[in-house]
Amino acid sequence: MGSVYRARDLHFPNVVKLVAVKEMINLAPDPLVRQTIVQNFEREANLLATLNHPSIPRIYDYFSQDNRSYLVLEFVHGKDLETVIDDSNGFMPEDQVISWAIQLCDVLAYLHGHKPDPIIFRDMKPSNVMINHNGDVVLVDFGIAKTFQTGIKGTMIGTEGYSPPEQYRGEATQLADIYSLGATLHHTLTRRDPRLEPPFSFAERPIRRINSNVSVELEAVVNTALQYNPSERFPGAPAMKEALMNVARKTGALTKITSALPVKTGGIKPLWSFKCEDEVRGTPILHQNTLFIGCYDNNLYALNAAEGRFQWKYAAEGGIVARPAVYDGNIFFGSEDQRLHVVSIRSGKVVWTYYTDGKVRSSPRIAEGHIFFGSDDNCLHAVNLTSGRAVWKFDTGDPIHSTPVVANELVCVGTEGGGMCAIDFRGELKWRFQAKRAITSSPAAEGQAIYFSSLDSTLYALDSKNGWVIWRFRLGKGSVSSPVVADGLVFVGAADGFIYCVDARTAKEVWRFRTDNQVSSSPTIYKDSLYCGSVDGSLYCLEYRSGRLRWKFETEGHITGSPLVFDDIVYVGSTDHQVYALFA
């Protein structure tokens, strides 16, 4: 029916941007059939345009010319799983298969939860699963995927051997994809192609009889997915993922997944780097293709984000470690010169300043027409965004290095005395929680809860309305890292050198990853990756669901600030005086 080509997108003449061009040749003699084929091709393009997931290739364009139609898609560097299986000398390692299976469950969960209508892929098989150069899965060929409508039969379509019995009757639901994933895993673990076997005969080919290296637990998961009756399978992709995670925990595969696979550690070259005059300990912010970052040379730098070219710098009278904030053409940041500075983004000239009685290491938070930030004068300050005048300041009794968060109409901030204070917009204390040691970490709000770490070696979850403890999680050592929340998981670093992943609901550890020194940096999540620096001088990129290391980039200093990721570029500063931009 057609071909897939590797091509170069000439809209970007200065860089080599590769794309995949999928060509469909339409030679049907019947005009109505020809029109239907084109409509189906356009349906695939429109479906892909609604999807945004790291395991689904992005679509850039589609068009028809004469009797051919084309999709222009994100190019996936790698091989399809069928080729990987055929090229291997023996059986795939169970750890690797579990890692791929977990990622496939994630992408199926995304499709099945698509709004307004769930999407059934309907053609899960090894040739439609690409393994990219990072070792991660990408699901390709959405030609027969369709939105699911209850009670409506579809066409009998799919691939023999991988499709469940109900799909032959045109009754495919989300559970059809569960069966096809089970068939794909069975093929991967046994190297037995189900297309060459009688239909629905997996029970006659037990996995462990063919490959004794597979654990009993993993075999049971695959067998459940392959049940003839849909009601006897996993109720959905999240349930199957949880079962796979339990297998990985029980067999020890989860630890191996995070450490045993090939990783890119050397030879990574930055897109650009810019050298400042002193240590860069803060976190950058990006606005309209300009990167703003503070430095201990007392300057706030404005750099062109694409090339790292210097645009302007603004000199304060003290070091700048706080992350700036942007609002209405101005940039706001604190300095150790005891001031909040407000500078024009366009010119780099000062607009106004606000004085405190202590060093300002807390990053400003803009909300409800105010700027909220802490100072070493023990106060949380609320300043009018327009006039620069103090609306109120609340004395917490201790210096504040934490960045405030606004949750449930309360401003929550930690103190160096171990207090987590919640203050309303009138400047009145609503509740206070006391940890055993300093809370330098900035709280993260998600739903009803706020999450933060403390130097008392604990990650906390509190009810943001009343300050009651929801749960505590014990870290190996104290932490100044600010947690981040994604997909029901909480990620944070600690002085024991680990990056932790904790279930936000149950407070159970999902995984931990060891760096070579303490982790003062705060994690950043982008697509399916976690980025975090360490005092060992490296920026780490992990697959956030499993904690597996994808790559690390080594600098010549400590990384204490948080990385910023935007449009597939990572920006980070180091105490080696450099600001770096890297491909994510």
N, C-alpha and C positions, 0 to 999 in steps of 0.2 A: 504493500500500500504506500510505501514511501521510504524516506531515509531521515537520519538525523546528522547534521553537519556541525563541525566546529567552525566558528566564524569569528571575525573581529569586527567590533562595533566602531565604525569610523566617525561616529558623532564625537568620539574622544580621541582626537588626532595625536595628542601628546603622550598618551599612555596606551598600553596594549590591554584592551578590555575584551576578553573572550566571551562569546555567547554560544548557546546551542540553538541551531535553527532546525526545527522539526518540519519536514516537508511531507505533505499528503498529496498523492497523485490521484486525481478523480477521473477515471476513464469509463464510468458507468454510461451506457448508451441511453438510458431512460432519463429525460430531463428532470422528472420529479425525483428520481433516485439521486441524481447528481445534486439537486438542490438540497435534499435531505442530508447528504454527506457533508456538504459545506456548512449547513446549519449545525450539525453535530460537532464539527470542528470548531466553529465559533462558540458553541456552548462550552467546550473544554477551555477555550481562551477566557470566556467570561467567568467561568467557575474559578480558574486559577487567579484571576484578577481580584477575587474576593478573599483570597487566602493569604495569611501572613504567619509563617511558621518556619523556623530554621531548617526543618527537615522536608520542606516543600520548595522546589525551585521557584524563584520569582519570575513573573512574566513581564517582558518589556514591550512587546508589540505583537500584532498578528495582522495578516493581510492575505489576499488572494490575487493570483495572476494567471490568466488563461485557465487551464484545467488543474492548477496546483494551488494549494493553500499552505501558509507558513505560520508557525509560531516561533517567536524569538524569546528564548528562555535563558535563565541563569545557567552558566556552564558549570557542570559538576566535574571536578578533577577526580578521577578514580575509575573503578570497575564496578560492574553490576555483580550482585551476590552470586548469581549462577556461574559467572566466570571465575569468581574467587573460589567457589567450591570445586569447579572443574580443574583449576590450576593447582590446587593444594595436593600435596603428596599423601596426606592422611586426613584424619578427622579434625574438624575445627575444635580448638580448645573451648571447653564449656564456659569459661569466664568470658571469652570474647562473644560467644553466642548469646549469653545472658545480657551483656551490655547492649548488643544490637536489638535484642528482643525488647528491652526496657525502652529504648528509644522509639521503636515501632509502636509500642503501646502508647507512648506519649503523643505521637502524631495521629494515631487513630482516635485517641481521646479528643484531640483538637478537632478533627473532622466530624466526629459524632456529636460534639457539642457546638457545632457551627450554628450561628444565628443568621436568619430566622429559622432555617431548616437544617437538620442534620445532613451530613454528606456520607454516603456509603461508598467506599473506594471500589469494591467489587472485583478487584483483580490483583490482590496481594499474592506475589510469587517472587522467587529470587531474581528473575530478570527485570523486575520493576523496582528493586531495591538497590540503589547505588551505594557503594562504600567509598566515601570521598578520601582525599589525601590525609585528613585528620583521623581516619578510621571510624567516622560517624556515618549514620545512614541518612539517605535522602530518598524520599519516595517519588518515583517518576511515573509518567504516563497516566494521566487522568482522563483518558479518552472514554472510558465507560463508567467513570464515577458519576453518581447522580444524587440529587437531593431526595431524602426519604419522606414519603407521605404515607401515613398510616392507612392500611386497608386497600392500597392501590397496587395491583400487580404490575411488574415490569417485564421487560423482555428477558428471555432465557439467555443469559450472556455471562461470560467469564472464561476461565481456563480450566479444562478438564483436569482432574486430579487435585486441584487446589480449591475449587468451588464446592460449597456444602450442598447437600441434597436439596434444600429448599430453594437454592438459587436456580436450580434447573427448572423449578416450577414458577419462576418469576416472582418469588416471595422474599427476596433478600432484605434483611434488616441489618442493624449494627452487628448482630451476632454472626452474620455471614462473614464479616471481616475477621472476627475472632477465630472462626474455623480456618480461614485461609492463612492467617498468621500461624496457627498451629501446624498446618500443612507445610508452610515455608520453613518453620523451625525443625520439623521432622526431616525434611529434605536436607537441611543444613547439617543436622547432627548425624544422619545416617548415610548421606550421599546417595540415597535411593530416590530417583526421580518419580514422583507419584503419577506423572503422565504415562509412564510405562507399566503401571500396575493396574489391577482392576479397581474401579471406583469405590471409594469409601472402605478401603481394605487396610487402613492403618493398623487396626487392632491385630491383624495377622502378621504385622512386621514390627514387633515391640522394639523400641529404640535400644534398650540395653542388650538385647540379644544380638543386635548388629554392632553396636558401639558400647562396650562395657565400661568405657571411661565416663559415660554420662551418669550423673547422680540419680538416685531413686527419686529425689525431690523434683528435679527438673523434668524427668520423664512423666511424673504425675501431672505437672502443670501442662505439658504439651498434650497429654491424653485428655485432660479436662477440656481443653480448647477444641479437641477433635471429636467431641461427642456428637453422635448422629442427630440426637434431638437437641434443638437450640436451647431449650429450658435447662438442659444439664450442663451447658457450657458456663464459662464465666459470664456474669451478667453484663459486663462491659469491659472496656480496655483498662480503666483504672483498677478494677479488681484483679485483672490478670497481671498488671504491673506490680501490684502489691504482693501477689503470690511469687512473682519472679524476684522481687527484692528480698522476700523472706528466704527464698532458696539461696540467694547470694550471701545473706547474713549467716545462714546455717552452715553452708559449705565453706565459708571463708572467701568466696569469690569476690565479695564487695571490696575487700582490701586489695585483692589482686587486680581488680578492674582499675583501681585508682593508681596502681604503681607498676604493673607488669607490661604495659603496652608501650610501643615505641613512642618517643616524645621528641619534638623539635626543641633542642636546648641551645644549640650553637648556630652561628651563621645568620641569625635573624638581624636584618638591617633595618634601622628606622627609616621612615619616609623622610623625616628631617629631624634635626635637633637644634636647639637654640641654647647658647651658653649665657647664663646670668653671672652676676658678680659675686654671688654667695649661695648658700644652701637654699634649695627649693623644698620646703616641707609642707606646703599647702596643697589644696585641691583646685584645679582649674575650673572655669566655667566658659561655655561657648555661646556666642550670640552673633547672629548674622555673619558667619564665617570669620569672626574674630575670637581668638582665644585670650582670656584674661587670667593671669595667675600672679600671685604675690610671691615675694622673695625676702630672705633675710638681709639682702642689701638695701632694704627699706623701700624698694620700688614695686609698684604694680605694673606689670608688662602687658601690653596689647600686641598680639602677634597675629599675622595672617595664618588662619588655621590650615589652609591648603599647602603652604610652602614654608611656614615658620619664619616668614619675613617680619622684621621689626616694624611696628607701626608707630607706637609712642610708649613712653613710660611716665608714670606719675610718682614723684618722690614724696614719701611720708618721712617721719622723723624717727621711725622705729620699724622693727621687723614685721613682716606681714605673713601670718600663718593661716589666717581665716580664709575660707572660701568666699569669693565675692557673690553678690546677688545683683540682678539686673532688673530695672523697672523704668519704663517711660523714658528711654534714651539716656539713662544715668546708670552708673555702676556704684554699688555700695559695698564697703569693706572696712573692717576694723584693723587697727595696728597697735603695736606695743608702745606707740607714742600716746596711748590713752584716748585715742579719738576714733570716731566713726567718720570716714571720709566719703563724700559723694562727688563723683567725677563724671563729666560729660563723656559719653562713649565716643562721640565724634571727634572731639578736640583733645581729650585728655586733660582738660582744665578743671580746676575745682569748682564745684557749684555751691556747696556748703559743708561745714564740718560740725560735729557734735562732740563735746568734750565729756569724758568721764573722769573718775579719780583713780583709775587703775588701768593696767594694760588690757587691751581688747584682743583676746585669742578666740573668742566665740564668733562663729559665722552668723551673719544676719539672716533673719527669717522675715520675709515680707508677707503680710496677711492683714486683711480687714483695714486697709489704709494706714497700717503702722509698720514700723521696722522694730522687730524684737531681737535683742541680743544681750549677752552677758558680758561682765567685765570683772577684772580682779578687784574692783571696789565693792565686791559682794552683791552687786545689784543686777537684777534683770531690768533692762531699760525698754520702755515703749516710747518710740519717737514718731511724731507725725510725718508721714511720708512726703508731704508736700512742703511744709514749712520748716521742717528740721527741729521743731521745738519738742521738748519732753512732754509727753502726755502723763506719764507716771513712771516711777521706778520702784521696784520692790526689793527690799533688802532680805536676801536669803541667809545672811550670816556667814557666807563663805564665798571665795572666788568662784567664778563660773567660766569654765572652758568649753562646756557642752554647748551645742547649737540647739536652740529651742525648736519644738515641733508644736503645731497647732492641731489639737484633736478634741472633738466634741465641745467646741467653743471654749477650750482651755488652752493656755500656753504652758507646756510642760518642759522643764529644763533640769539638768543635773548640776550638782555642785561638788566642789573639791572636798567638802565635808561629808559627802556621802548622801546628801539629800536629793530626792527627786520631788520637785515642787510643781504643783499645778495651780496656775493663777488665772483668774478670769480676765475679761477684757477691760474691767474697771480697775485692775491692779490689786484685787483682793485674793488672798490665799484660799483655795478650796480644799486642798488636801496636801499632805506631805508624807512621803515614804522615806524611811531611813535605812540605807545600806550600811554595811560595816566599814567600808572604805570609800574612797573618792569615786564619783561618777563623772569621768571626763568624757565618756561615750555620749554621743548624741542619740536621743531616742528616735525610734522609727514607729510610726503609727500605721496600723492596719486594722480596719474594722473597729471593734470595741477596745482593742488591746494596744498598748505601747510596749516596745521591746528595747532594752538597753543592757549594757554590760557594766561591770564595776571592777575596781581593783581588788575587791574582796573575792575574786575568782568565780563570780556568778553571772550568768545571763538570766535576766529577769523578764517576765511578762506580767504586766499590771493591767487592771481594768482602768481605762483612762477616765472614767466618770468618777470613781471613788478612791482609786489608788490601792485597791485590794490586790493581793498577789494571786495571779492565776496559776503560775508555776515558776519554779526555779530550776536552772540547769547548771550543774557544777562544771566549771572549766578547769583545766590543769593549773593555770596561774591567772593572775589578774589581767584585766583587759581595759584598754582605752579605745578599742576599735568600736565603731558605730555599726550596729547590725543593719542588714537589709533583708526585706521579706519578698519572696516570690513563690508563687504556686504552692502556698501553704507551707513553705520552708523558711527558716530563719538562718542567715549566714553571718558569722562573726569571727574575728581573729582574736588571738590571745598571746600573752607573753611567753607561753610555753612553746611557741613556734607553730601552733596548729591553726588551720582554718577549719571551723566547725560548721556542720549543717545539722540543724535540729528541726524536728517536726513541730510546727507552730501550734498544733492542736494537742499533741500528747507529750511534748517535751522530750521525746525519745531521740537519741542520736541516730542520724541517718548515715553520716560518714564524717570522717575527719581527714585532713591532708596536712602532712608535716612539711614545713619549710625549714631552712637552716638557721633561723634566728627568730626573735620575737616578731609578732605581727601587730604593729601599731596602726597600719593602714586599715581603712574600712573597705569591705568588698563592694564591687559594682556588678550588677547583673545586666547583660545585654544579650538578647536572643537566648540561646541555650548555654551561654558561657558565663562564668564568674571570673572577674579580674581583680587581683589583689596584690599589693606590694608587701615586701618584708624587709626587715632591718638587714637581712642578708644581701640586700642590693638587687634582688630579682623581682620582676613583675611576673606573676603567675597567671596563666589562663587555664581554668579548669572547666570540664563539663559539669554544670552545676547539679545535675540530677544524680550523678554517680561519684563526683569528686575526682574523676580521672584527669590527670595532667595532660593538656594538649600541647602547650609550649611554655617556655619561660624566656624572658629577656633579661639579660644581666647588665646592670649599670655599675659604675665604680663608686657608688655611695649607697646610703640607706634610702629606702622608699618608705616614707611615713604618711604622705598624703594619699588620698584616694584617687584612683584613675578615673578619667572621664571617657566615656565611649559614645561616639555619635557618628552615624552614617558609616559604620564599619571601620572607623579609625579610633584608636586608643591614644589618649593624651595623658602623660604622667610626668611628674617632676621628681628629681632625686637630689640628695645632698651632695652629689658630685657637681652641682651648679647647673645641671642641664635640664631642659624640658624636651621630652621626646614625643614623637608621633609615630605610631606603629599600625600596621594592618591588623584588624581584630581577628 
